[in-house]
């Protein structure tokens, strides 16, 4: 009799403990959600503006190289030398463009990573559970773009 009483008591305790854990797991508190306009942050970033200015300068240098190539080719009358110059300048311009594109992509990736890090850090300090891009949210969430924009360089 005592054995069945102990089994019943353990079963009741197990049921009560399981039910209590379930109630703790299912709480009525909703997650705190924020939205951020990442395109605005990227557009207004000083780092991105500096990168674009540097890119424009490099593109103008490439255009000068292209103009020089056209002038050199126009001066030449020998078809063999024209083909040689065309190939030389084509390779030079392609190399410049490839280096320009690789530099731009790597620096933009770093800037994007930095911005995401600032967003995560600021959201944690403001006790947000979830941060979503503003362009995919139809309704709800606190817009913290302005707060984060102050921290982005």
PyMOL CGO cylinders between C-alpha atoms (Angstrom):
from pymol import cmd
from pymol.cgo import CYLINDER

trace = [
    CYLINDER, 0.00, 0.00, 0.00, 2.80, 2.38, 0.92, 0.3, 1, 1, 1, 1, 1, 1,
    CYLINDER, 2.80, 2.38, 0.92, 4.52, 1.54, -2.36, 0.3, 1, 1, 1, 1, 1, 1,
    CYLINDER, 4.52, 1.54, -2.36, 1.48, 2.48, -4.45, 0.3, 1, 1, 1, 1, 1, 1,
    CYLINDER, 1.48, 2.48, -4.45, 1.05, 5.65, -2.38, 0.3, 1, 1, 1, 1, 1, 1,
    CYLINDER, 1.05, 5.65, -2.38, 4.66, 6.67, -3.14, 0.3, 1, 1, 1, 1, 1, 1,
    CYLINDER, 4.66, 6.67, -3.14, 4.18, 5.93, -6.84, 0.3, 1, 1, 1, 1, 1, 1,
    CYLINDER, 4.18, 5.93, -6.84, 1.02, 8.04, -6.92, 0.3, 1, 1, 1, 1, 1, 1,
    CYLINDER, 1.02, 8.04, -6.92, 2.75, 10.88, -5.05, 0.3, 1, 1, 1, 1, 1, 1,
    CYLINDER, 2.75, 10.88, -5.05, 5.71, 10.82, -7.47, 0.3, 1, 1, 1, 1, 1, 1,
    CYLINDER, 5.71, 10.82, -7.47, 3.31, 10.81, -10.45, 0.3, 1, 1, 1, 1, 1, 1,
    CYLINDER, 3.31, 10.81, -10.45, 1.43, 13.84, -9.05, 0.3, 1, 1, 1, 1, 1, 1,
    CYLINDER, 1.43, 13.84, -9.05, 4.70, 15.68, -8.38, 0.3, 1, 1, 1, 1, 1, 1,
    CYLINDER, 4.70, 15.68, -8.38, 6.00, 14.90, -11.87, 0.3, 1, 1, 1, 1, 1, 1,
    CYLINDER, 6.00, 14.90, -11.87, 2.75, 16.12, -13.44, 0.3, 1, 1, 1, 1, 1, 1,
    CYLINDER, 2.75, 16.12, -13.44, 2.81, 19.31, -11.35, 0.3, 1, 1, 1, 1, 1, 1,
    CYLINDER, 2.81, 19.31, -11.35, 6.46, 19.99, -12.18, 0.3, 1, 1, 1, 1, 1, 1,
    CYLINDER, 6.46, 19.99, -12.18, 5.87, 19.42, -15.90, 0.3, 1, 1, 1, 1, 1, 1,
    CYLINDER, 5.87, 19.42, -15.90, 2.83, 21.67, -15.93, 0.3, 1, 1, 1, 1, 1, 1,
    CYLINDER, 2.83, 21.67, -15.93, 4.73, 24.42, -14.10, 0.3, 1, 1, 1, 1, 1, 1,
    CYLINDER, 4.73, 24.42, -14.10, 7.63, 24.28, -16.54, 0.3, 1, 1, 1, 1, 1, 1,
    CYLINDER, 7.63, 24.28, -16.54, 5.18, 24.51, -19.42, 0.3, 1, 1, 1, 1, 1, 1,
    CYLINDER, 5.18, 24.51, -19.42, 3.56, 27.61, -17.91, 0.3, 1, 1, 1, 1, 1, 1,
    CYLINDER, 3.56, 27.61, -17.91, 6.96, 29.27, -17.53, 0.3, 1, 1, 1, 1, 1, 1,
    CYLINDER, 6.96, 29.27, -17.53, 7.86, 28.50, -21.13, 0.3, 1, 1, 1, 1, 1, 1,
    CYLINDER, 7.86, 28.50, -21.13, 4.62, 29.93, -22.46, 0.3, 1, 1, 1, 1, 1, 1,
    CYLINDER, 4.62, 29.93, -22.46, 4.53, 33.46, -21.16, 0.3, 1, 1, 1, 1, 1, 1,
    CYLINDER, 4.53, 33.46, -21.16, 2.30, 36.30, -22.16, 0.3, 1, 1, 1, 1, 1, 1,
    CYLINDER, 2.30, 36.30, -22.16, 5.13, 38.75, -22.79, 0.3, 1, 1, 1, 1, 1, 1,
    CYLINDER, 5.13, 38.75, -22.79, 5.56, 39.57, -26.46, 0.3, 1, 1, 1, 1, 1, 1,
    CYLINDER, 5.56, 39.57, -26.46, 9.04, 40.03, -27.86, 0.3, 1, 1, 1, 1, 1, 1,
    CYLINDER, 9.04, 40.03, -27.86, 10.25, 43.60, -28.21, 0.3, 1, 1, 1, 1, 1, 1,
    CYLINDER, 10.25, 43.60, -28.21, 10.65, 44.24, -31.96, 0.3, 1, 1, 1, 1, 1, 1,
    CYLINDER, 10.65, 44.24, -31.96, 12.52, 47.05, -33.72, 0.3, 1, 1, 1, 1, 1, 1,
    CYLINDER, 12.52, 47.05, -33.72, 12.76, 48.00, -37.37, 0.3, 1, 1, 1, 1, 1, 1,
    CYLINDER, 12.76, 48.00, -37.37, 15.71, 49.65, -39.10, 0.3, 1, 1, 1, 1, 1, 1,
    CYLINDER, 15.71, 49.65, -39.10, 15.93, 51.29, -42.53, 0.3, 1, 1, 1, 1, 1, 1,
    CYLINDER, 15.93, 51.29, -42.53, 19.27, 49.80, -43.57, 0.3, 1, 1, 1, 1, 1, 1,
    CYLINDER, 19.27, 49.80, -43.57, 19.29, 51.50, -46.97, 0.3, 1, 1, 1, 1, 1, 1,
    CYLINDER, 19.29, 51.50, -46.97, 19.03, 54.90, -45.25, 0.3, 1, 1, 1, 1, 1, 1,
    CYLINDER, 19.03, 54.90, -45.25, 21.87, 53.98, -42.89, 0.3, 1, 1, 1, 1, 1, 1,
    CYLINDER, 21.87, 53.98, -42.89, 24.08, 52.90, -45.77, 0.3, 1, 1, 1, 1, 1, 1,
    CYLINDER, 24.08, 52.90, -45.77, 23.23, 55.93, -47.90, 0.3, 1, 1, 1, 1, 1, 1,
    CYLINDER, 23.23, 55.93, -47.90, 23.94, 58.41, -45.10, 0.3, 1, 1, 1, 1, 1, 1,
    CYLINDER, 23.94, 58.41, -45.10, 27.06, 56.66, -43.84, 0.3, 1, 1, 1, 1, 1, 1,
    CYLINDER, 27.06, 56.66, -43.84, 30.20, 58.81, -43.99, 0.3, 1, 1, 1, 1, 1, 1,
    CYLINDER, 30.20, 58.81, -43.99, 32.22, 55.71, -44.87, 0.3, 1, 1, 1, 1, 1, 1,
    CYLINDER, 32.22, 55.71, -44.87, 30.05, 54.99, -47.89, 0.3, 1, 1, 1, 1, 1, 1,
    CYLINDER, 30.05, 54.99, -47.89, 30.20, 58.62, -49.04, 0.3, 1, 1, 1, 1, 1, 1,
    CYLINDER, 30.20, 58.62, -49.04, 34.00, 58.59, -48.78, 0.3, 1, 1, 1, 1, 1, 1,
    CYLINDER, 34.00, 58.59, -48.78, 34.16, 55.29, -50.67, 0.3, 1, 1, 1, 1, 1, 1,
    CYLINDER, 34.16, 55.29, -50.67, 31.95, 56.65, -53.46, 0.3, 1, 1, 1, 1, 1, 1,
    CYLINDER, 31.95, 56.65, -53.46, 34.09, 59.79, -53.77, 0.3, 1, 1, 1, 1, 1, 1,
    CYLINDER, 34.09, 59.79, -53.77, 37.22, 57.65, -53.99, 0.3, 1, 1, 1, 1, 1, 1,
    CYLINDER, 37.22, 57.65, -53.99, 35.55, 55.40, -56.59, 0.3, 1, 1, 1, 1, 1, 1,
    CYLINDER, 35.55, 55.40, -56.59, 34.57, 58.41, -58.68, 0.3, 1, 1, 1, 1, 1, 1,
    CYLINDER, 34.57, 58.41, -58.68, 38.18, 59.59, -58.63, 0.3, 1, 1, 1, 1, 1, 1,
    CYLINDER, 38.18, 59.59, -58.63, 39.43, 56.18, -59.74, 0.3, 1, 1, 1, 1, 1, 1,
    CYLINDER, 39.43, 56.18, -59.74, 36.81, 56.00, -62.51, 0.3, 1, 1, 1, 1, 1, 1,
    CYLINDER, 36.81, 56.00, -62.51, 37.94, 59.37, -63.83, 0.3, 1, 1, 1, 1, 1, 1,
    CYLINDER, 37.94, 59.37, -63.83, 41.53, 58.04, -63.87, 0.3, 1, 1, 1, 1, 1, 1,
    CYLINDER, 41.53, 58.04, -63.87, 40.30, 55.07, -65.90, 0.3, 1, 1, 1, 1, 1, 1,
    CYLINDER, 40.30, 55.07, -65.90, 38.57, 57.44, -68.32, 0.3, 1, 1, 1, 1, 1, 1,
    CYLINDER, 38.57, 57.44, -68.32, 41.83, 59.37, -68.76, 0.3, 1, 1, 1, 1, 1, 1,
    CYLINDER, 41.83, 59.37, -68.76, 43.59, 56.09, -69.56, 0.3, 1, 1, 1, 1, 1, 1,
    CYLINDER, 43.59, 56.09, -69.56, 40.88, 55.28, -72.08, 0.3, 1, 1, 1, 1, 1, 1,
    CYLINDER, 40.88, 55.28, -72.08, 41.17, 58.71, -73.73, 0.3, 1, 1, 1, 1, 1, 1,
    CYLINDER, 41.17, 58.71, -73.73, 44.97, 58.32, -73.92, 0.3, 1, 1, 1, 1, 1, 1,
    CYLINDER, 44.97, 58.32, -73.92, 44.50, 54.90, -75.50, 0.3, 1, 1, 1, 1, 1, 1,
    CYLINDER, 44.50, 54.90, -75.50, 42.15, 56.30, -78.14, 0.3, 1, 1, 1, 1, 1, 1,
    CYLINDER, 42.15, 56.30, -78.14, 44.57, 59.11, -78.92, 0.3, 1, 1, 1, 1, 1, 1,
    CYLINDER, 44.57, 59.11, -78.92, 47.54, 56.74, -79.22, 0.3, 1, 1, 1, 1, 1, 1,
    CYLINDER, 47.54, 56.74, -79.22, 45.59, 54.36, -81.43, 0.3, 1, 1, 1, 1, 1, 1,
    CYLINDER, 45.59, 54.36, -81.43, 44.33, 57.22, -83.63, 0.3, 1, 1, 1, 1, 1, 1,
    CYLINDER, 44.33, 57.22, -83.63, 47.92, 58.42, -84.20, 0.3, 1, 1, 1, 1, 1, 1,
    CYLINDER, 47.92, 58.42, -84.20, 49.04, 54.99, -85.41, 0.3, 1, 1, 1, 1, 1, 1,
    CYLINDER, 49.04, 54.99, -85.41, 48.62, 53.96, -89.04, 0.3, 1, 1, 1, 1, 1, 1,
    CYLINDER, 48.62, 53.96, -89.04, 50.20, 50.51, -89.02, 0.3, 1, 1, 1, 1, 1, 1,
    CYLINDER, 50.20, 50.51, -89.02, 47.45, 47.87, -88.50, 0.3, 1, 1, 1, 1, 1, 1,
    CYLINDER, 47.45, 47.87, -88.50, 49.78, 45.55, -86.59, 0.3, 1, 1, 1, 1, 1, 1,
    CYLINDER, 49.78, 45.55, -86.59, 50.76, 48.28, -84.14, 0.3, 1, 1, 1, 1, 1, 1,
    CYLINDER, 50.76, 48.28, -84.14, 47.11, 49.33, -83.81, 0.3, 1, 1, 1, 1, 1, 1,
    CYLINDER, 47.11, 49.33, -83.81, 46.15, 45.77, -82.81, 0.3, 1, 1, 1, 1, 1, 1,
    CYLINDER, 46.15, 45.77, -82.81, 49.10, 45.63, -80.40, 0.3, 1, 1, 1, 1, 1, 1,
    CYLINDER, 49.10, 45.63, -80.40, 48.10, 48.95, -78.77, 0.3, 1, 1, 1, 1, 1, 1,
    CYLINDER, 48.10, 48.95, -78.77, 44.45, 47.90, -78.57, 0.3, 1, 1, 1, 1, 1, 1,
    CYLINDER, 44.45, 47.90, -78.57, 45.38, 44.70, -76.78, 0.3, 1, 1, 1, 1, 1, 1,
    CYLINDER, 45.38, 44.70, -76.78, 47.78, 46.52, -74.44, 0.3, 1, 1, 1, 1, 1, 1,
    CYLINDER, 47.78, 46.52, -74.44, 45.22, 49.13, -73.43, 0.3, 1, 1, 1, 1, 1, 1,
    CYLINDER, 45.22, 49.13, -73.43, 42.37, 46.60, -73.23, 0.3, 1, 1, 1, 1, 1, 1,
    CYLINDER, 42.37, 46.60, -73.23, 44.39, 44.54, -70.74, 0.3, 1, 1, 1, 1, 1, 1,
    CYLINDER, 44.39, 44.54, -70.74, 45.40, 47.64, -68.77, 0.3, 1, 1, 1, 1, 1, 1,
    CYLINDER, 45.40, 47.64, -68.77, 41.81, 48.94, -68.53, 0.3, 1, 1, 1, 1, 1, 1,
    CYLINDER, 41.81, 48.94, -68.53, 40.41, 45.50, -67.66, 0.3, 1, 1, 1, 1, 1, 1,
    CYLINDER, 40.41, 45.50, -67.66, 42.99, 45.09, -64.89, 0.3, 1, 1, 1, 1, 1, 1,
    CYLINDER, 42.99, 45.09, -64.89, 42.13, 48.55, -63.51, 0.3, 1, 1, 1, 1, 1, 1,
    CYLINDER, 42.13, 48.55, -63.51, 38.41, 47.77, -63.59, 0.3, 1, 1, 1, 1, 1, 1,
    CYLINDER, 38.41, 47.77, -63.59, 38.87, 44.40, -61.90, 0.3, 1, 1, 1, 1, 1, 1,
    CYLINDER, 38.87, 44.40, -61.90, 41.00, 45.93, -59.14, 0.3, 1, 1, 1, 1, 1, 1,
    CYLINDER, 41.00, 45.93, -59.14, 38.47, 48.75, -58.72, 0.3, 1, 1, 1, 1, 1, 1,
    CYLINDER, 38.47, 48.75, -58.72, 35.54, 46.33, -58.46, 0.3, 1, 1, 1, 1, 1, 1,
    CYLINDER, 35.54, 46.33, -58.46, 37.32, 44.02, -56.01, 0.3, 1, 1, 1, 1, 1, 1,
    CYLINDER, 37.32, 44.02, -56.01, 38.37, 46.93, -53.78, 0.3, 1, 1, 1, 1, 1, 1,
    CYLINDER, 38.37, 46.93, -53.78, 34.85, 48.40, -53.83, 0.3, 1, 1, 1, 1, 1, 1,
    CYLINDER, 34.85, 48.40, -53.83, 33.17, 45.08, -53.02, 0.3, 1, 1, 1, 1, 1, 1,
    CYLINDER, 33.17, 45.08, -53.02, 35.51, 44.21, -50.17, 0.3, 1, 1, 1, 1, 1, 1,
    CYLINDER, 35.51, 44.21, -50.17, 35.19, 47.67, -48.60, 0.3, 1, 1, 1, 1, 1, 1,
    CYLINDER, 35.19, 47.67, -48.60, 31.39, 47.68, -48.97, 0.3, 1, 1, 1, 1, 1, 1,
    CYLINDER, 31.39, 47.68, -48.97, 31.25, 44.25, -47.32, 0.3, 1, 1, 1, 1, 1, 1,
    CYLINDER, 31.25, 44.25, -47.32, 33.29, 45.58, -44.39, 0.3, 1, 1, 1, 1, 1, 1,
    CYLINDER, 33.29, 45.58, -44.39, 31.06, 48.67, -44.09, 0.3, 1, 1, 1, 1, 1, 1,
    CYLINDER, 31.06, 48.67, -44.09, 27.95, 46.47, -44.19, 0.3, 1, 1, 1, 1, 1, 1,
    CYLINDER, 27.95, 46.47, -44.19, 29.38, 44.22, -41.48, 0.3, 1, 1, 1, 1, 1, 1,
    CYLINDER, 29.38, 44.22, -41.48, 30.24, 47.24, -39.34, 0.3, 1, 1, 1, 1, 1, 1,
    CYLINDER, 30.24, 47.24, -39.34, 26.71, 48.65, -39.72, 0.3, 1, 1, 1, 1, 1, 1,
    CYLINDER, 26.71, 48.65, -39.72, 25.15, 45.31, -38.78, 0.3, 1, 1, 1, 1, 1, 1,
    CYLINDER, 25.15, 45.31, -38.78, 27.41, 45.16, -35.73, 0.3, 1, 1, 1, 1, 1, 1,
    CYLINDER, 27.41, 45.16, -35.73, 26.32, 48.64, -34.62, 0.3, 1, 1, 1, 1, 1, 1,
    CYLINDER, 26.32, 48.64, -34.62, 22.66, 47.68, -35.12, 0.3, 1, 1, 1, 1, 1, 1,
    CYLINDER, 22.66, 47.68, -35.12, 23.04, 44.50, -33.05, 0.3, 1, 1, 1, 1, 1, 1,
    CYLINDER, 23.04, 44.50, -33.05, 24.97, 46.26, -30.30, 0.3, 1, 1, 1, 1, 1, 1,
    CYLINDER, 24.97, 46.26, -30.30, 22.52, 49.15, -30.05, 0.3, 1, 1, 1, 1, 1, 1,
    CYLINDER, 22.52, 49.15, -30.05, 19.48, 46.83, -30.17, 0.3, 1, 1, 1, 1, 1, 1,
    CYLINDER, 19.48, 46.83, -30.17, 20.89, 44.74, -27.32, 0.3, 1, 1, 1, 1, 1, 1,
    CYLINDER, 20.89, 44.74, -27.32, 21.58, 47.85, -25.24, 0.3, 1, 1, 1, 1, 1, 1,
    CYLINDER, 21.58, 47.85, -25.24, 17.99, 48.99, -25.85, 0.3, 1, 1, 1, 1, 1, 1,
    CYLINDER, 17.99, 48.99, -25.85, 16.67, 45.51, -24.85, 0.3, 1, 1, 1, 1, 1, 1,
    CYLINDER, 16.67, 45.51, -24.85, 15.18, 44.57, -28.22, 0.3, 1, 1, 1, 1, 1, 1,
    CYLINDER, 15.18, 44.57, -28.22, 14.63, 40.88, -28.88, 0.3, 1, 1, 1, 1, 1, 1,
    CYLINDER, 14.63, 40.88, -28.88, 14.34, 41.17, -32.65, 0.3, 1, 1, 1, 1, 1, 1,
    CYLINDER, 14.34, 41.17, -32.65, 15.42, 43.71, -35.30, 0.3, 1, 1, 1, 1, 1, 1,
    CYLINDER, 15.42, 43.71, -35.30, 13.99, 43.53, -38.81, 0.3, 1, 1, 1, 1, 1, 1,
    CYLINDER, 13.99, 43.53, -38.81, 14.65, 45.54, -41.97, 0.3, 1, 1, 1, 1, 1, 1,
    CYLINDER, 14.65, 45.54, -41.97, 12.02, 48.24, -42.34, 0.3, 1, 1, 1, 1, 1, 1,
    CYLINDER, 12.02, 48.24, -42.34, 11.29, 47.42, -45.98, 0.3, 1, 1, 1, 1, 1, 1,
    CYLINDER, 11.29, 47.42, -45.98, 9.90, 43.96, -45.15, 0.3, 1, 1, 1, 1, 1, 1,
    CYLINDER, 9.90, 43.96, -45.15, 7.72, 44.98, -42.20, 0.3, 1, 1, 1, 1, 1, 1,
    CYLINDER, 7.72, 44.98, -42.20, 4.20, 46.08, -43.05, 0.3, 1, 1, 1, 1, 1, 1,
    CYLINDER, 4.20, 46.08, -43.05, 3.12, 47.05, -39.56, 0.3, 1, 1, 1, 1, 1, 1,
    CYLINDER, 3.12, 47.05, -39.56, 4.56, 47.30, -36.08, 0.3, 1, 1, 1, 1, 1, 1,
    CYLINDER, 4.56, 47.30, -36.08, 7.95, 47.51, -34.50, 0.3, 1, 1, 1, 1, 1, 1,
    CYLINDER, 7.95, 47.51, -34.50, 9.77, 50.51, -33.10, 0.3, 1, 1, 1, 1, 1, 1,
    CYLINDER, 9.77, 50.51, -33.10, 11.76, 52.41, -35.74, 0.3, 1, 1, 1, 1, 1, 1,
    CYLINDER, 11.76, 52.41, -35.74, 15.25, 52.88, -34.28, 0.3, 1, 1, 1, 1, 1, 1,
    CYLINDER, 15.25, 52.88, -34.28, 16.94, 54.06, -37.49, 0.3, 1, 1, 1, 1, 1, 1,
    CYLINDER, 16.94, 54.06, -37.49, 17.56, 57.57, -36.16, 0.3, 1, 1, 1, 1, 1, 1,
    CYLINDER, 17.56, 57.57, -36.16, 19.13, 56.30, -32.96, 0.3, 1, 1, 1, 1, 1, 1,
    CYLINDER, 19.13, 56.30, -32.96, 21.46, 53.98, -34.83, 0.3, 1, 1, 1, 1, 1, 1,
    CYLINDER, 21.46, 53.98, -34.83, 22.35, 56.60, -37.47, 0.3, 1, 1, 1, 1, 1, 1,
    CYLINDER, 22.35, 56.60, -37.47, 24.00, 58.67, -34.72, 0.3, 1, 1, 1, 1, 1, 1,
    CYLINDER, 24.00, 58.67, -34.72, 26.39, 55.79, -33.95, 0.3, 1, 1, 1, 1, 1, 1,
    CYLINDER, 26.39, 55.79, -33.95, 27.37, 55.00, -37.54, 0.3, 1, 1, 1, 1, 1, 1,
    CYLINDER, 27.37, 55.00, -37.54, 30.47, 56.60, -38.97, 0.3, 1, 1, 1, 1, 1, 1,
]
cmd.load_cgo(trace, "trace")
